[in-house]
Amino acid sequence: MPPQDMTTAASPSGGAAPEPTGSEHLLDALQHQVAVFARRAEQTRLGGLGQVRNSMDRAAYLLLNRLDREGPMGVKALAAGMGIDSSTVTRQVAPLVDTGLVKRTSHPEDGRAVVLQLSPRGQARLEEVRSSRRELMTQVTDGWTAEERETFCTLLTRFNISLAARQTSHQAPPAG
């Protein structure tokens, strides 16, 4: 569905708003498609392919993925790697520990420190969700070439990196 036609929008003063330029139309279309994507991604997570298999809280999925890819780590390292604060990670990890997807263990070099580690149950659940999501991506991009999938993945990764960099720069304390 195309974005709202901007040529008929009224300005705050009651007159017709100026017609957007070509680049403004493109940016309007981009922001609209990102919003639609976010909504559809959430709808899919809540009740799409495989429903229960595919359904996992976004925060849980990202935390489990990070622990799987980078191995056991403390809350501070996990928070730093995800670009969120330690209290948020602690809050998000608690239900994962309670359900047995993540386990807390002593740090191998400093027994007083605690590290978070993906449990065998967490590994199995993560693989179940990944498999379901792989199948969903296969179905959604059916008819796409391998090159189109790769290009989309490259551009989406670049977009996410740019968003993260923007967020980081806006959270940095002022110099001085």
Beta strands, then each sheet from edge to edge (+ up, - down):
strand 1: 102-106
strand 2: 114-118
sheet 1: 1+ 2-
end
